[in-house]
Amino acid sequence: MEGLEKKVLDRLQRQCSRMEYCTRDIRRKALKALDADEEAAGRVVEALIKDKFVDDLRYASAFAREKSSIHGWGEVKISFMLRSKGIDREVIAEALKEIDQGSADRRLGKLAAEKYRVLKDDPQCRLKLLRYLLGRGYSYDEASPVVEAVIRGRSDDI
């Protein structure tokens, strides 16, 4: 590698040591730093992948765990966001296995109960609550029984 490529590689290695990046994001950073030189950016990205600084499965797993546990996103939204980052479907499926399903189910119930307190006097409560949970990335099959349980006041069914 020549001088500029080596500098870019060193800088990107430091960035990857502090935070996970997917291949697409790191390729954009390399292209920008190398003035859109596709070949040089490709060599930098390949070196990062070879040295395990960039790993799409590791990135997707960390993304899925964070978005599920901290932000309360469902698998549908997480999957959609990872696909938008160019992550392969098989990698996404593997990453979604990292989500603690028990915690995700409890979080879904908690989100529904909190939103219900705000919406309980609204005549369209059921619809708005369901739409809210779908927007958070939960499937209809996951959200619908939780909405019914919250509306009926049977939180033990969640």
PyMOL commands that set and color helices and strands:
alter all, ss='L'
color gray80, all
select helices_A, chain A and resi 3-18+23-33+38-50+56-69+75-84+89-96+101-119+125-135+140-152+155-157
alter helices_A, ss='H'
color red, helices_A
deselect
rebuild
show_as cartoon
